Amino acid sequence: MIAVSWLVAAAAILLAGVTLAVFGRPILALHVLLDLFLAAGLLRLSADASWATIAVTAGVVVLRQVVTRGLVAADSARAPSAQARVAR
């Protein structure tokens, strides 16, 4: 199961790069990367329930939440200025 978690982590990097190349949206690519890293962490946690694995998985969850909230706040702060430019 641990080998599968490494494959999911490698796929996360690859698919985030593909997402960025295809859609050109770094925020979407980051979401793909963090979601698949979370999946890899949960797979690893299911195979090895040590405190180190729990801490790493919890760290990924916290990082994902902080980054997601920060990106949403940045998008909402940037959106009014983009709408004002379109209105001109």
PDB file with one MODEL, atoms N, CA, C and O in Angstrom:
MODEL        1
ATOM      1  N   MET A   1       0.817  -1.196   0.000  1.00  0.00           N
ATOM      2  CA  MET A   1       0.000   0.000   0.000  1.00  0.00           C
ATOM      3  C   MET A   1       0.863   1.262   0.000  1.00  0.00           C
ATOM      4  O   MET A   1       0.478   2.289  -0.560  1.00  0.00           O
ATOM      5  N   ILE A   2       2.034   1.172   0.635  1.00  0.00           N
ATOM      6  CA  ILE A   2       2.918   2.331   0.670  1.00  0.00           C
ATOM      7  C   ILE A   2       3.436   2.650  -0.728  1.00  0.00           C
ATOM      8  O   ILE A   2       3.600   3.817  -1.083  1.00  0.00           O
ATOM      9  N   ALA A   3       3.696   1.602  -1.527  1.00  0.00           N
ATOM     10  CA  ALA A   3       4.145   1.836  -2.906  1.00  0.00           C
ATOM     11  C   ALA A   3       3.063   2.537  -3.721  1.00  0.00           C
ATOM     12  O   ALA A   3       3.362   3.366  -4.580  1.00  0.00           O
ATOM     13  N   VAL A   4       1.826   2.204  -3.450  1.00  0.00           N
ATOM     14  CA  VAL A   4       0.711   2.849  -4.155  1.00  0.00           C
ATOM     15  C   VAL A   4       0.641   4.327  -3.786  1.00  0.00           C
ATOM     16  O   VAL A   4       0.339   5.166  -4.635  1.00  0.00           O
ATOM     17  N   SER A   5       0.917   4.647  -2.528  1.00  0.00           N
ATOM     18  CA  SER A   5       0.880   6.058  -2.119  1.00  0.00           C
ATOM     19  C   SER A   5       1.970   6.852  -2.833  1.00  0.00           C
ATOM     20  O   SER A   5       1.760   8.018  -3.168  1.00  0.00           O
ATOM     21  N   TRP A   6       3.132   6.240  -3.073  1.00  0.00           N
ATOM     22  CA  TRP A   6       4.182   6.916  -3.837  1.00  0.00           C
ATOM     23  C   TRP A   6       3.754   7.127  -5.284  1.00  0.00           C
ATOM     24  O   TRP A   6       4.060   8.159  -5.882  1.00  0.00           O
ATOM     25  N   LEU A   7       3.045   6.149  -5.846  1.00  0.00           N
ATOM     26  CA  LEU A   7       2.541   6.311  -7.212  1.00  0.00           C
ATOM     27  C   LEU A   7       1.515   7.440  -7.302  1.00  0.00           C
ATOM     28  O   LEU A   7       1.505   8.199  -8.270  1.00  0.00           O
ATOM     29  N   VAL A   8       0.661   7.546  -6.298  1.00  0.00           N
ATOM     30  CA  VAL A   8      -0.328   8.628  -6.280  1.00  0.00           C
ATOM     31  C   VAL A   8       0.368   9.973  -6.125  1.00  0.00           C
ATOM     32  O   VAL A   8      -0.044  10.953  -6.744  1.00  0.00           O
ATOM     33  N   ALA A   9       1.413  10.035  -5.309  1.00  0.00           N
ATOM     34  CA  ALA A   9       2.161  11.288  -5.145  1.00  0.00           C
ATOM     35  C   ALA A   9       2.853  11.682  -6.452  1.00  0.00           C
ATOM     36  O   ALA A   9       2.866  12.857  -6.819  1.00  0.00           O
ATOM     37  N   ALA A  10       3.423  10.708  -7.150  1.00  0.00           N
ATOM     38  CA  ALA A  10       4.047  10.994  -8.443  1.00  0.00           C
ATOM     39  C   ALA A  10       2.996  11.428  -9.464  1.00  0.00           C
ATOM     40  O   ALA A  10       3.233  12.338 -10.258  1.00  0.00           O
ATOM     41  N   ALA A  11       1.841  10.775  -9.437  1.00  0.00           N
ATOM     42  CA  ALA A  11       0.744  11.152 -10.337  1.00  0.00           C
ATOM     43  C   ALA A  11       0.251  12.559 -10.013  1.00  0.00           C
ATOM     44  O   ALA A  11      -0.169  13.288 -10.912  1.00  0.00           O
ATOM     45  N   ALA A  12       0.297  12.946  -8.746  1.00  0.00           N
ATOM     46  CA  ALA A  12      -0.121  14.298  -8.350  1.00  0.00           C
ATOM     47  C   ALA A  12       0.737  15.344  -9.035  1.00  0.00           C
ATOM     48  O   ALA A  12       0.225  16.334  -9.558  1.00  0.00           O
ATOM     49  N   ILE A  13       2.038  15.123  -9.030  1.00  0.00           N
ATOM     50  CA  ILE A  13       2.952  16.082  -9.658  1.00  0.00           C
ATOM     51  C   ILE A  13       2.722  16.119 -11.162  1.00  0.00           C
ATOM     52  O   ILE A  13       2.646  17.190 -11.764  1.00  0.00           O
ATOM     53  N   LEU A  14       2.613  14.945 -11.758  1.00  0.00           N
ATOM     54  CA  LEU A  14       2.393  14.858 -13.207  1.00  0.00           C
ATOM     55  C   LEU A  14       1.067  15.496 -13.611  1.00  0.00           C
ATOM     56  O   LEU A  14       1.022  16.296 -14.545  1.00  0.00           O
ATOM     57  N   LEU A  15      -0.003  15.147 -12.917  1.00  0.00           N
ATOM     58  CA  LEU A  15      -1.324  15.663 -13.281  1.00  0.00           C
ATOM     59  C   LEU A  15      -1.473  17.155 -12.988  1.00  0.00           C
ATOM     60  O   LEU A  15      -2.199  17.853 -13.695  1.00  0.00           O
ATOM     61  N   ALA A  16      -0.798  17.643 -11.962  1.00  0.00           N
ATOM     62  CA  ALA A  16      -0.819  19.089 -11.714  1.00  0.00           C
ATOM     63  C   ALA A  16      -0.125  19.825 -12.858  1.00  0.00           C
ATOM     64  O   ALA A  16      -0.580  20.885 -13.288  1.00  0.00           O
ATOM     65  N   GLY A  17       0.965  19.266 -13.342  1.00  0.00           N
ATOM     66  CA  GLY A  17       1.646  19.863 -14.490  1.00  0.00           C
ATOM     67  C   GLY A  17       0.796  19.832 -15.745  1.00  0.00           C
ATOM     68  O   GLY A  17       0.761  20.802 -16.502  1.00  0.00           O
ATOM     69  N   VAL A  18       0.112  18.719 -15.968  1.00  0.00           N
ATOM     70  CA  VAL A  18      -0.780  18.602 -17.130  1.00  0.00           C
ATOM     71  C   VAL A  18      -1.945  19.584 -17.003  1.00  0.00           C
ATOM     72  O   VAL A  18      -2.337  20.224 -17.979  1.00  0.00           O
ATOM     73  N   THR A  19      -2.484  19.692 -15.811  1.00  0.00           N
ATOM     74  CA  THR A  19      -3.587  20.642 -15.580  1.00  0.00           C
ATOM     75  C   THR A  19      -3.148  22.071 -15.877  1.00  0.00           C
ATOM     76  O   THR A  19      -3.881  22.842 -16.496  1.00  0.00           O
ATOM     77  N   LEU A  20      -1.957  22.408 -15.434  1.00  0.00           N
ATOM     78  CA  LEU A  20      -1.428  23.754 -15.692  1.00  0.00           C
ATOM     79  C   LEU A  20      -1.210  23.973 -17.186  1.00  0.00           C
ATOM     80  O   LEU A  20      -1.507  25.045 -17.713  1.00  0.00           O
ATOM     81  N   ALA A  21      -0.690  22.956 -17.860  1.00  0.00           N
ATOM     82  CA  ALA A  21      -0.420  23.094 -19.295  1.00  0.00           C
ATOM     83  C   ALA A  21      -1.706  23.186 -20.110  1.00  0.00           C
ATOM     84  O   ALA A  21      -1.789  23.970 -21.056  1.00  0.00           O
ATOM     85  N   VAL A  22      -2.703  22.392 -19.749  1.00  0.00           N
ATOM     86  CA  VAL A  22      -3.942  22.350 -20.529  1.00  0.00           C
ATOM     87  C   VAL A  22      -4.824  23.560 -20.241  1.00  0.00           C
ATOM     88  O   VAL A  22      -5.310  24.209 -21.167  1.00  0.00           O
ATOM     89  N   PHE A  23      -5.029  23.863 -18.974  1.00  0.00           N
ATOM     90  CA  PHE A  23      -5.968  24.916 -18.612  1.00  0.00           C
ATOM     91  C   PHE A  23      -5.305  26.271 -18.359  1.00  0.00           C
ATOM     92  O   PHE A  23      -5.966  27.307 -18.420  1.00  0.00           O
ATOM     93  N   GLY A  24      -4.002  26.264 -18.076  1.00  0.00           N
ATOM     94  CA  GLY A  24      -3.301  27.507 -17.813  1.00  0.00           C
ATOM     95  C   GLY A  24      -3.746  28.213 -16.546  1.00  0.00           C
ATOM     96  O   GLY A  24      -3.615  29.431 -16.422  1.00  0.00           O
ATOM     97  N   ARG A  25      -4.274  27.440 -15.606  1.00  0.00           N
ATOM     98  CA  ARG A  25      -4.764  28.021 -14.346  1.00  0.00           C
ATOM     99  C   ARG A  25      -3.960  27.440 -13.180  1.00  0.00           C
ATOM    100  O   ARG A  25      -4.192  26.299 -12.780  1.00  0.00           O
ATOM    101  N   PRO A  26      -3.025  28.205 -12.635  1.00  0.00           N
ATOM    102  CA  PRO A  26      -2.193  27.685 -11.548  1.00  0.00           C
ATOM    103  C   PRO A  26      -2.990  27.301 -10.303  1.00  0.00           C
ATOM    104  O   PRO A  26      -2.626  26.359  -9.599  1.00  0.00           O
ATOM    105  N   ILE A  27      -4.061  28.016 -10.032  1.00  0.00           N
ATOM    106  CA  ILE A  27      -4.864  27.702  -8.848  1.00  0.00           C
ATOM    107  C   ILE A  27      -5.496  26.315  -8.986  1.00  0.00           C
ATOM    108  O   ILE A  27      -5.500  25.533  -8.035  1.00  0.00           O
ATOM    109  N   LEU A  28      -6.020  26.019 -10.157  1.00  0.00           N
ATOM    110  CA  LEU A  28      -6.610  24.700 -10.389  1.00  0.00           C
ATOM    111  C   LEU A  28      -5.555  23.607 -10.283  1.00  0.00           C
ATOM    112  O   LEU A  28      -5.805  22.549  -9.706  1.00  0.00           O
ATOM    113  N   ALA A  29      -4.374  23.865 -10.843  1.00  0.00           N
ATOM    114  CA  ALA A  29      -3.288  22.887 -10.765  1.00  0.00           C
ATOM    115  C   ALA A  29      -2.870  22.642  -9.318  1.00  0.00           C
ATOM    116  O   ALA A  29      -2.565  21.513  -8.934  1.00  0.00           O
ATOM    117  N   LEU A  30      -2.859  23.700  -8.527  1.00  0.00           N
ATOM    118  CA  LEU A  30      -2.504  23.551  -7.119  1.00  0.00           C
ATOM    119  C   LEU A  30      -3.561  22.744  -6.366  1.00  0.00           C
ATOM    120  O   LEU A  30      -3.226  21.939  -5.498  1.00  0.00           O
ATOM    121  N   HIS A  31      -4.818  22.956  -6.692  1.00  0.00           N
ATOM    122  CA  HIS A  31      -5.884  22.158  -6.075  1.00  0.00           C
ATOM    123  C   HIS A  31      -5.716  20.675  -6.414  1.00  0.00           C
ATOM    124  O   HIS A  31      -5.851  19.817  -5.542  1.00  0.00           O
ATOM    125  N   VAL A  32      -5.422  20.380  -7.672  1.00  0.00           N
ATOM    126  CA  VAL A  32      -5.209  18.989  -8.085  1.00  0.00           C
ATOM    127  C   VAL A  32      -4.034  18.399  -7.319  1.00  0.00           C
ATOM    128  O   VAL A  32      -4.120  17.281  -6.810  1.00  0.00           O
ATOM    129  N   LEU A  33      -2.938  19.145  -7.238  1.00  0.00           N
ATOM    130  CA  LEU A  33      -1.746  18.671  -6.542  1.00  0.00           C
ATOM    131  C   LEU A  33      -2.033  18.375  -5.075  1.00  0.00           C
ATOM    132  O   LEU A  33      -1.686  17.304  -4.577  1.00  0.00           O
ATOM    133  N   LEU A  34      -2.661  19.314  -4.385  1.00  0.00           N
ATOM    134  CA  LEU A  34      -2.908  19.133  -2.950  1.00  0.00           C
ATOM    135  C   LEU A  34      -3.934  18.041  -2.678  1.00  0.00           C
ATOM    136  O   LEU A  34      -3.803  17.306  -1.699  1.00  0.00           O
ATOM    137  N   ASP A  35      -4.946  17.922  -3.523  1.00  0.00           N
ATOM    138  CA  ASP A  35      -5.937  16.856  -3.320  1.00  0.00           C
ATOM    139  C   ASP A  35      -5.315  15.477  -3.499  1.00  0.00           C
ATOM    140  O   ASP A  35      -5.604  14.557  -2.734  1.00  0.00           O
ATOM    141  N   LEU A  36      -4.469  15.335  -4.502  1.00  0.00           N
ATOM    142  CA  LEU A  36      -3.833  14.031  -4.709  1.00  0.00           C
ATOM    143  C   LEU A  36      -2.754  13.750  -3.670  1.00  0.00           C
ATOM    144  O   LEU A  36      -2.543  12.593  -3.310  1.00  0.00           O
ATOM    145  N   PHE A  37      -2.066  14.783  -3.179  1.00  0.00           N
ATOM    146  CA  PHE A  37      -1.146  14.572  -2.060  1.00  0.00           C
ATOM    147  C   PHE A  37      -1.910  14.116  -0.819  1.00  0.00           C
ATOM    148  O   PHE A  37      -1.427  13.265  -0.072  1.00  0.00           O
ATOM    149  N   LEU A  38      -3.079  14.669  -0.600  1.00  0.00           N
ATOM    150  CA  LEU A  38      -3.913  14.231   0.519  1.00  0.00           C
ATOM    151  C   LEU A  38      -4.315  12.771   0.348  1.00  0.00           C
ATOM    152  O   LEU A  38      -4.277  11.997   1.305  1.00  0.00           O
ATOM    153  N   ALA A  39      -4.699  12.395  -0.867  1.00  0.00           N
ATOM    154  CA  ALA A  39      -5.055  10.997  -1.130  1.00  0.00           C
ATOM    155  C   ALA A  39      -3.860  10.080  -0.870  1.00  0.00           C
ATOM    156  O   ALA A  39      -4.015   9.007  -0.288  1.00  0.00           O
ATOM    157  N   ALA A  40      -2.680  10.497  -1.296  1.00  0.00           N
ATOM    158  CA  ALA A  40      -1.478   9.687  -1.057  1.00  0.00           C
ATOM    159  C   ALA A  40      -1.201   9.559   0.439  1.00  0.00           C
ATOM    160  O   ALA A  40      -0.834   8.486   0.918  1.00  0.00           O
ATOM    161  N   GLY A  41      -1.377  10.647   1.166  1.00  0.00           N
ATOM    162  CA  GLY A  41      -1.172  10.599   2.609  1.00  0.00           C
ATOM    163  C   GLY A  41      -2.156   9.685   3.307  1.00  0.00           C
ATOM    164  O   GLY A  41      -1.792   8.968   4.239  1.00  0.00           O
ATOM    165  N   LEU A  42      -3.393   9.709   2.864  1.00  0.00           N
ATOM    166  CA  LEU A  42      -4.399   8.830   3.470  1.00  0.00           C
ATOM    167  C   LEU A  42      -4.135   7.365   3.139  1.00  0.00           C
ATOM    168  O   LEU A  42      -4.351   6.490   3.978  1.00  0.00           O
ATOM    169  N   LEU A  43      -3.669   7.093   1.918  1.00  0.00           N
ATOM    170  CA  LEU A  43      -3.294   5.718   1.574  1.00  0.00           C
ATOM    171  C   LEU A  43      -2.142   5.241   2.450  1.00  0.00           C
ATOM    172  O   LEU A  43      -2.151   4.118   2.954  1.00  0.00           O
ATOM    173  N   ARG A  44      -1.163   6.100   2.620  1.00  0.00           N
ATOM    174  CA  ARG A  44      -0.017   5.735   3.458  1.00  0.00           C
ATOM    175  C   ARG A  44      -0.459   5.540   4.907  1.00  0.00           C
ATOM    176  O   ARG A  44       0.028   4.643   5.596  1.00  0.00           O
ATOM    177  N   LEU A  45      -1.370   6.372   5.358  1.00  0.00           N
ATOM    178  CA  LEU A  45      -1.878   6.257   6.726  1.00  0.00           C
ATOM    179  C   LEU A  45      -2.626   4.940   6.930  1.00  0.00           C
ATOM    180  O   LEU A  45      -2.568   4.351   8.009  1.00  0.00           O
ATOM    181  N   SER A  46      -3.320   4.484   5.903  1.00  0.00           N
ATOM    182  CA  SER A  46      -4.048   3.214   6.032  1.00  0.00           C
ATOM    183  C   SER A  46      -3.102   2.025   6.147  1.00  0.00           C
ATOM    184  O   SER A  46      -3.470   0.998   6.716  1.00  0.00           O
ATOM    185  N   ALA A  47      -1.882   2.152   5.611  1.00  0.00           N
ATOM    186  CA  ALA A  47      -0.924   1.055   5.673  1.00  0.00           C
ATOM    187  C   ALA A  47      -0.010   1.155   6.899  1.00  0.00           C
ATOM    188  O   ALA A  47       0.417   0.138   7.445  1.00  0.00           O
ATOM    189  N   ASP A  48       0.287   2.387   7.327  1.00  0.00           N
ATOM    190  CA  ASP A  48       1.240   2.588   8.410  1.00  0.00           C
ATOM    191  C   ASP A  48       0.705   3.676   9.328  1.00  0.00           C
ATOM    192  O   ASP A  48       0.872   4.864   9.051  1.00  0.00           O
ATOM    193  N   ALA A  49       0.070   3.278  10.411  1.00  0.00           N
ATOM    194  CA  ALA A  49      -0.567   4.243  11.307  1.00  0.00           C
ATOM    195  C   ALA A  49       0.385   4.700  12.408  1.00  0.00           C
ATOM    196  O   ALA A  49       0.030   4.688  13.587  1.00  0.00           O
ATOM    197  N   SER A  50       1.605   5.108  12.017  1.00  0.00           N
ATOM    198  CA  SER A  50       2.541   5.624  13.015  1.00  0.00           C
ATOM    199  C   SER A  50       2.253   7.113  13.248  1.00  0.00           C
ATOM    200  O   SER A  50       1.546   7.756  12.473  1.00  0.00           O
ATOM    201  N   TRP A  51       2.817   7.633  14.328  1.00  0.00           N
ATOM    202  CA  TRP A  51       2.592   9.044  14.643  1.00  0.00           C
ATOM    203  C   TRP A  51       3.214   9.954  13.594  1.00  0.00           C
ATOM    204  O   TRP A  51       2.687  11.032  13.319  1.00  0.00           O
ATOM    205  N   ALA A  52       4.320   9.535  13.013  1.00  0.00           N
ATOM    206  CA  ALA A  52       4.956  10.349  11.971  1.00  0.00           C
ATOM    207  C   ALA A  52       4.053  10.449  10.745  1.00  0.00           C
ATOM    208  O   ALA A  52       3.925  11.520  10.152  1.00  0.00           O
ATOM    209  N   THR A  53       3.434   9.347  10.367  1.00  0.00           N
ATOM    210  CA  THR A  53       2.537   9.350   9.215  1.00  0.00           C
ATOM    211  C   THR A  53       1.292  10.181   9.496  1.00  0.00           C
ATOM    212  O   THR A  53       0.805  10.899   8.623  1.00  0.00           O
ATOM    213  N   ILE A  54       0.783  10.078  10.710  1.00  0.00           N
ATOM    214  CA  ILE A  54      -0.373  10.883  11.091  1.00  0.00           C
ATOM    215  C   ILE A  54      -0.020  12.368  11.039  1.00  0.00           C
ATOM    216  O   ILE A  54      -0.814  13.181  10.566  1.00  0.00           O
ATOM    217  N   ALA A  55       1.165  12.717  11.524  1.00  0.00           N
ATOM    218  CA  ALA A  55       1.598  14.123  11.524  1.00  0.00           C
ATOM    219  C   ALA A  55       1.765  14.655  10.106  1.00  0.00           C
ATOM    220  O   ALA A  55       1.371  15.786   9.822  1.00  0.00           O
ATOM    221  N   VAL A  56       2.341  13.861   9.218  1.00  0.00           N
ATOM    222  CA  VAL A  56       2.518  14.298   7.831  1.00  0.00           C
ATOM    223  C   VAL A  56       1.165  14.486   7.154  1.00  0.00           C
ATOM    224  O   VAL A  56       0.954  15.479   6.458  1.00  0.00           O
ATOM    225  N   THR A  57       0.259  13.554   7.350  1.00  0.00           N
ATOM    226  CA  THR A  57      -1.069  13.660   6.751  1.00  0.00           C
ATOM    227  C   THR A  57      -1.820  14.866   7.297  1.00  0.00           C
ATOM    228  O   THR A  57      -2.473  15.586   6.542  1.00  0.00           O
ATOM    229  N   ALA A  58      -1.731  15.090   8.601  1.00  0.00           N
ATOM    230  CA  ALA A  58      -2.373  16.275   9.189  1.00  0.00           C
ATOM    231  C   ALA A  58      -1.749  17.556   8.643  1.00  0.00           C
ATOM    232  O   ALA A  58      -2.450  18.542   8.418  1.00  0.00           O
ATOM    233  N   GLY A  59      -0.447  17.544   8.432  1.00  0.00           N
ATOM    234  CA  GLY A  59       0.222  18.706   7.846  1.00  0.00           C
ATOM    235  C   GLY A  59      -0.263  18.998   6.437  1.00  0.00           C
ATOM    236  O   GLY A  59      -0.442  20.159   6.070  1.00  0.00           O
ATOM    237  N   VAL A  60      -0.477  17.961   5.651  1.00  0.00           N
ATOM    238  CA  VAL A  60      -1.002  18.145   4.293  1.00  0.00           C
ATOM    239  C   VAL A  60      -2.410  18.717   4.349  1.00  0.00           C
ATOM    240  O   VAL A  60      -2.755  19.587   3.550  1.00  0.00           O
ATOM    241  N   VAL A  61      -3.221  18.242   5.275  1.00  0.00           N
ATOM    242  CA  VAL A  61      -4.586  18.761   5.414  1.00  0.00           C
ATOM    243  C   VAL A  61      -4.559  20.242   5.794  1.00  0.00           C
ATOM    244  O   VAL A  61      -5.299  21.041   5.221  1.00  0.00           O
ATOM    245  N   VAL A  62      -3.724  20.607   6.743  1.00  0.00           N
ATOM    246  CA  VAL A  62      -3.624  22.006   7.169  1.00  0.00           C
ATOM    247  C   VAL A  62      -3.104  22.870   6.026  1.00  0.00           C
ATOM    248  O   VAL A  62      -3.641  23.949   5.774  1.00  0.00           O
ATOM    249  N   LEU A  63      -2.073  22.412   5.338  1.00  0.00           N
ATOM    250  CA  LEU A  63      -1.529  23.155   4.200  1.00  0.00           C
ATOM    251  C   LEU A  63      -2.579  23.357   3.122  1.00  0.00           C
ATOM    252  O   LEU A  63      -2.698  24.442   2.553  1.00  0.00           O
ATOM    253  N   ARG A  64      -3.334  22.312   2.846  1.00  0.00           N
ATOM    254  CA  ARG A  64      -4.389  22.396   1.831  1.00  0.00           C
ATOM    255  C   ARG A  64      -5.442  23.429   2.221  1.00  0.00           C
ATOM    256  O   ARG A  64      -5.883  24.212   1.380  1.00  0.00           O
ATOM    257  N   GLN A  65      -5.841  23.433   3.477  1.00  0.00           N
ATOM    258  CA  GLN A  65      -6.852  24.381   3.940  1.00  0.00           C
ATOM    259  C   GLN A  65      -6.333  25.824   3.884  1.00  0.00           C
ATOM    260  O   GLN A  65      -7.043  26.723   3.434  1.00  0.00           O
ATOM    261  N   VAL A  66      -5.107  26.040   4.338  1.00  0.00           N
ATOM    262  CA  VAL A  66      -4.539  27.386   4.354  1.00  0.00           C
ATOM    263  C   VAL A  66      -4.378  27.916   2.935  1.00  0.00           C
ATOM    264  O   VAL A  66      -4.741  29.057   2.648  1.00  0.00           O
ATOM    265  N   VAL A  67      -3.833  27.089   2.052  1.00  0.00           N
ATOM    266  CA  VAL A  67      -3.622  27.524   0.666  1.00  0.00           C
ATOM    267  C   VAL A  67      -4.952  27.783  -0.024  1.00  0.00           C
ATOM    268  O   VAL A  67      -5.095  28.781  -0.730  1.00  0.00           O
ATOM    269  N   THR A  68      -5.919  26.910   0.168  1.00  0.00           N
ATOM    270  CA  THR A  68      -7.219  27.083  -0.466  1.00  0.00           C
ATOM    271  C   THR A  68      -7.893  28.359   0.011  1.00  0.00           C
ATOM    272  O   THR A  68      -8.429  29.118  -0.797  1.00  0.00           O
ATOM    273  N   ARG A  69      -7.873  28.602   1.305  1.00  0.00           N
ATOM    274  CA  ARG A  69      -8.502  29.828   1.835  1.00  0.00           C
ATOM    275  C   ARG A  69      -7.774  31.076   1.349  1.00  0.00           C
ATOM    276  O   ARG A  69      -8.407  32.086   1.043  1.00  0.00           O
ATOM    277  N   GLY A  70      -6.464  31.009   1.280  1.00  0.00           N
ATOM    278  CA  GLY A  70      -5.695  32.142   0.789  1.00  0.00           C
ATOM    279  C   GLY A  70      -5.967  32.433  -0.675  1.00  0.00           C
ATOM    280  O   GLY A  70      -6.066  33.595  -1.071  1.00  0.00           O
ATOM    281  N   LEU A  71      -6.089  31.389  -1.482  1.00  0.00           N
ATOM    282  CA  LEU A  71      -6.348  31.582  -2.904  1.00  0.00           C
ATOM    283  C   LEU A  71      -7.765  32.093  -3.146  1.00  0.00           C
ATOM    284  O   LEU A  71      -7.985  32.915  -4.035  1.00  0.00           O
ATOM    285  N   VAL A  72      -8.711  31.618  -2.372  1.00  0.00           N
ATOM    286  CA  VAL A  72     -10.086  32.099  -2.515  1.00  0.00           C
ATOM    287  C   VAL A  72     -10.157  33.576  -2.117  1.00  0.00           C
ATOM    288  O   VAL A  72     -10.831  34.367  -2.777  1.00  0.00           O
ATOM    289  N   ALA A  73      -9.471  33.940  -1.051  1.00  0.00           N
ATOM    290  CA  ALA A  73      -9.459  35.345  -0.622  1.00  0.00           C
ATOM    291  C   ALA A  73      -8.788  36.225  -1.671  1.00  0.00           C
ATOM    292  O   ALA A  73      -9.246  37.336  -1.937  1.00  0.00           O
ATOM    293  N   ALA A  74      -7.707  35.732  -2.265  1.00  0.00           N
ATOM    294  CA  ALA A  74      -7.013  36.505  -3.303  1.00  0.00           C
ATOM    295  C   ALA A  74      -7.881  36.661  -4.535  1.00  0.00           C
ATOM    296  O   ALA A  74      -7.900  37.728  -5.150  1.00  0.00           O
ATOM    297  N   ASP A  75      -8.601  35.608  -4.906  1.00  0.00           N
ATOM    298  CA  ASP A  75      -9.497  35.689  -6.066  1.00  0.00           C
ATOM    299  C   ASP A  75     -10.631  36.668  -5.825  1.00  0.00           C
ATOM    300  O   ASP A  75     -10.985  37.441  -6.715  1.00  0.00           O
ATOM    301  N   SER A  76     -11.202  36.643  -4.628  1.00  0.00           N
ATOM    302  CA  SER A  76     -12.318  37.549  -4.348  1.00  0.00           C
ATOM    303  C   SER A  76     -11.840  38.995  -4.259  1.00  0.00           C
ATOM    304  O   SER A  76     -12.588  39.912  -4.597  1.00  0.00           O
ATOM    305  N   ALA A  77     -10.611  39.209  -3.811  1.00  0.00           N
ATOM    306  CA  ALA A  77     -10.072  40.567  -3.753  1.00  0.00           C
ATOM    307  C   ALA A  77      -9.712  41.078  -5.142  1.00  0.00           C
ATOM    308  O   ALA A  77      -9.784  42.279  -5.404  1.00  0.00           O
ATOM    309  N   ARG A  78      -9.329  40.175  -6.024  1.00  0.00           N
ATOM    310  CA  ARG A  78      -8.933  40.560  -7.372  1.00  0.00           C
ATOM    311  C   ARG A  78     -10.142  40.708  -8.291  1.00  0.00           C
ATOM    312  O   ARG A  78     -10.074  41.453  -9.269  1.00  0.00           O
ATOM    313  N   ALA A  79     -11.221  40.036  -8.009  1.00  0.00           N
ATOM    314  CA  ALA A  79     -12.401  40.021  -8.891  1.00  0.00           C
ATOM    315  C   ALA A  79     -13.021  41.404  -9.102  1.00  0.00           C
ATOM    316  O   ALA A  79     -13.334  41.728 -10.248  1.00  0.00           O
ATOM    317  N   PRO A  80     -13.219  42.233  -8.093  1.00  0.00           N
ATOM    318  CA  PRO A  80     -13.832  43.546  -8.355  1.00  0.00           C
ATOM    319  C   PRO A  80     -13.004  44.417  -9.299  1.00  0.00           C
ATOM    320  O   PRO A  80     -13.570  45.129 -10.129  1.00  0.00           O
ATOM    321  N   SER A  81     -11.690  44.375  -9.190  1.00  0.00           N
ATOM    322  CA  SER A  81     -10.867  45.198 -10.078  1.00  0.00           C
ATOM    323  C   SER A  81     -10.954  44.705 -11.515  1.00  0.00           C
ATOM    324  O   SER A  81     -10.917  45.506 -12.449  1.00  0.00           O
ATOM    325  N   ALA A  82     -11.069  43.395 -11.698  1.00  0.00           N
ATOM    326  CA  ALA A  82     -11.209  42.856 -13.048  1.00  0.00           C
ATOM    327  C   ALA A  82     -12.556  43.244 -13.633  1.00  0.00           C
ATOM    328  O   ALA A  82     -12.654  43.538 -14.824  1.00  0.00           O
ATOM    329  N   GLN A  83     -13.592  43.249 -12.809  1.00  0.00           N
ATOM    330  CA  GLN A  83     -14.920  43.654 -13.294  1.00  0.00           C
ATOM    331  C   GLN A  83     -14.946  45.140 -13.616  1.00  0.00           C
ATOM    332  O   GLN A  83     -15.623  45.556 -14.556  1.00  0.00           O
ATOM    333  N   ALA A  84     -14.214  45.950 -12.843  1.00  0.00           N
ATOM    334  CA  ALA A  84     -14.178  47.390 -13.110  1.00  0.00           C
ATOM    335  C   ALA A  84     -13.483  47.676 -14.431  1.00  0.00           C
ATOM    336  O   ALA A  84     -13.873  48.600 -15.145  1.00  0.00           O
ATOM    337  N   ARG A  85     -12.457  46.896 -14.768  1.00  0.00           N
ATOM    338  CA  ARG A  85     -11.772  47.102 -16.040  1.00  0.00           C
ATOM    339  C   ARG A  85     -12.650  46.723 -17.215  1.00  0.00           C
ATOM    340  O   ARG A  85     -12.586  47.356 -18.269  1.00  0.00           O
ATOM    341  N   VAL A  86     -13.465  45.700 -17.046  1.00  0.00           N
ATOM    342  CA  VAL A  86     -14.373  45.276 -18.121  1.00  0.00           C
ATOM    343  C   VAL A  86     -15.453  46.317 -18.329  1.00  0.00           C
ATOM    344  O   VAL A  86     -15.871  46.549 -19.463  1.00  0.00           O
ATOM    345  N   ALA A  87     -15.921  46.960 -17.246  1.00  0.00           N
ATOM    346  CA  ALA A  87     -16.984  47.936 -17.340  1.00  0.00           C
ATOM    347  C   ALA A  87     -16.540  49.215 -18.046  1.00  0.00           C
ATOM    348  O   ALA A  87     -17.369  49.938 -18.599  1.00  0.00           O
ATOM    349  N   ARG A  88     -15.251  49.494 -18.031  1.00  0.00           N
ATOM    350  CA  ARG A  88     -14.745  50.728 -18.657  1.00  0.00           C
ATOM    351  C   ARG A  88     -14.806  50.637 -20.119  1.00  0.00           C
ATOM    352  O   ARG A  88     -14.423  51.579 -20.812  1.00  0.00           O
TER     353      ARG A  88
ENDMDL
END
